[in-house]
Amino acid sequence: MPGQHAILSPSAAHRWMNCTAAPRLEEHAEDKGSTYAEEGSLAHAYCALKLKKFMRYDFAEEEKEIAELNEKYHTGEMDEYTDTYYTIVMEKFNAARQKTRDAKLLVEVRLDFTKYIPEGFGTGDAIIIADGCLEIIDFKYGKGVKVSAVENPQMKIYALGAYEAYSFEYNIDRVRMTIIQPRIDNLSEFEITVADLQKWATDELQPKAQEAFGPNGKQAPGEWCQFCKVKARCKALAATSIKTATEHADPKLISVEEMASIVLPQLATIKTWLTGVEEYALQQALDGTKYPGYKIVAGRSVRKITDAEAVMQLLADNGFTRESYVKPTELRSITDLEKLIGKKRFGELCKDYIVKPQGKPTLAPDSDKRPAFNAAADDFSGINLNEDGE
C-alpha cells in the first residue's frame, strides 16, 4: 500500500462517513502529533510486547519504540493498565481455545479493507480467530473521551478485514468487538452477525467510502468535527455555527424552545469551531502569519522563585521563623498517588478514605445515562437521620 497512512483511516471512519469531504480536505494538512499520541504509542507498544512475549512472536519493533519513548512517558500506572489489557485478551483467548483447539491470537496484524474501502488498510491490536465467533480487541489509552464499541465503525471495519483474511480457515458466523479503555474503567463490547456486518458494509460503508475517496465529497458539520485537522478553516462548520446563533423567530432574543431545539444541540459543534479557530490562528501567528489588526502578546504570567534554599536562608538570616515561610508537608494528589503506586493498589489501601462529591451541575440531553441532578439531596448531604427520619 502506498504511504504510511490510509486516506480513509478506520480510526477516522466516524468522521468521513458523516462528512465525506473531510479526507480530501485533510489530506495535505500538517499533522504535528502530540504528547498524548506519543504516550498512547508507548502504551500500545507495551500491550503488544506482553502478548507477543507470551505467544513467542518477534517483538523487536515494540522494544525499539519502548526504548525511544520510555524515559519520557513510562509510569507505574501504564504498567498496571497494560497488564489489565493483557489479562482480558488472554482470558478471551483461553476461552476461545476451549471451544476451538487451534484458535489463533494475532497481535498488531495488518488488515486489508480494499474490498470495501479504496486503498484501505489498518492494524488490529489483537484478533482472536476461532470457530463461531471472531474477536476484535482494541486498546484505548486516552481518558478524555469514552469510546463505545456499540456500532463503532472503526471496529466494524477491522472486523471486516479480519473476516476476509481468515474466514476460509474457520467457520465464523459472529463477530465480537471489544474496546478496553482502562484509565476510565471502560470495557465496552458489541456483537454482530457476519451477515449483518456484511450488509452494513455493502449498504453504508462502501458507498460512503467511494464518495469520501473521490473529489466530490460533501461537507456535513457535526460532533465528528472535533478531531478534524481543518475544522478551523471549514466554511461549512463556520456557517452552521453562525446560523445557529443568528437565525431565530425573534431577532433580538432566543426563546426557551429555540434554545432547546436549535442552540443546545449544536453547542458542542460551535465550541469545536471556536476552539479550533483560536488555536489555529495563534499557531499561524506564531509561525509568522500576519493577521491585520492583531498582534501576539504575552499572556498572564506567575512569578517564580529561582532558588528556594537561598530565599529560605535569607529570610532566616533576617529573623523570620521557619514556620512563617515554609508550608507544612502536604499529601500528594490522588492522581499523583495512583501514578506512584498504581490505581488498583491505591484503591485497595485507601478506599475507606476516598469520597467523590456530587459534580458541578451541567446541562445534558435526556438521552444521557447519568441520573438527573438532585439539588435537594445535595442540600441535605452530611445530615444524619434516625430510623424515623428525624
Buried (B, 14 or more C-beta within 10 A) or exposed (E): EEEEEBBBBBBBBBBBBBBBBBBBBBEEEEEEEEEEEBBBBBBBBBBBBBBBEBBEBEBEEBBEBBEEBBEEBBBBBBBBBBBBBBEBBBEBBEBBBEEBEEBBBBBBBEBBBEEBBBBBBBBBBBBBBBBEBBBBBBBBBBBEEEBEBEEBBBBBBBBBBBBBBBBEEBEBEBBBBBBBBBBEEBEBBBEBEBEEBBEBBEEBBBEBBBBBBEEEBEBBBBEBBBEBBBBBBBEBBBEBBEEBEEEBEEEEEEEEEBEEEBBBEBEEBBEBBEEBBEEBBEEEBEEEEEEEEEEEEEEEEEEEEEEEEEEBEEBEEEEEEEEEEEEEEEEEEEEEBBBEBBBBBBEEEEEEEEEEEEEEEEEEEEEEEEEEBEEEEEEEEEEEEEEEEE
